């Protein structure tokens, strides 16, 4: 029986075990190693038959390989190791396959186009090899050297951008190596980060209408190729989509938005029971952190003070994964909340007829005609939401529809 795993320095947030469980029935163990432990582990450990390698050891393992693929010979980087029956080690780099598949599936033709590759580490090497195969004209941007972040203006004519740096990755959400506004000719952007699903760079692209793609497809595609090397069996390409979609659905938060009194909190609680997810209500979080109710803050300090507290909470919650979040009815009125919510969530608007919405204890709903408030927020709800669910029969039925639409059943 084969026994596989992943070696790296820090592996606490790795999705590889989950991905490999979806590809095949074999053990997949995480091995956190210090650099001096890598060589002895490869040569003397008898527990594994095949491994993936992640940062910072993709070059470290190379001297311990008995044979390498042509891809490794060109890149000098190994992310897959197979132990042969005679004990010799074969090294390959399936990251190249993963990025090739990502670009091909994107529908973006990179051949002959000026492509900026942000970063010069191990992931950058694999990306550059894939771009070479595809015929792109690549320029590497690093912190030092002739092409760096201080002279990006020289490359304003770039048409493709690939981010291989960790800038913007959880928990440092909101950061970006570049701004898309500095590249007026850009036709497509690839960001190898997959947590959050939409980095600051990708959110900029979304706002500008530029095709953009995160790194989850690459991660899953390279794992599919690794699994084939591990097991010796061919896996249909369609399995990449199945596994990617399953992992994406599990990583995303489910955020419920909608008018005050539409039943978000009740529906969220039932979604939590159906999925086993942790449920967070932003109004309840405000009470927990301030010791005051939203109504009290609004009456005594004003709506703006309340919105600031609410946004601070959303900024923290939006970074996390796998939550069910019931958001306040007015979260859509602050522009910064759009990024906090959209970066890592599937957002569902809960709808209920106005005549069924209670107003007691809701100062904003009482302060002006409800129809006027609803009309003002209507375009904002539509902008924020990925889907809409009616809550007119029972909250349980609404919850089941949320789970179905979010791809969790």
Order of alpha helices (4+ residues) and beta strands (2+ residues): beta-alpha-beta-alpha-beta-beta-alpha-beta-beta-alpha-beta-alpha-beta-beta-beta-alpha-beta-alpha-alpha-beta-alpha-beta-alpha-alpha-alpha-beta-alpha-beta-alpha-alpha-beta-alpha
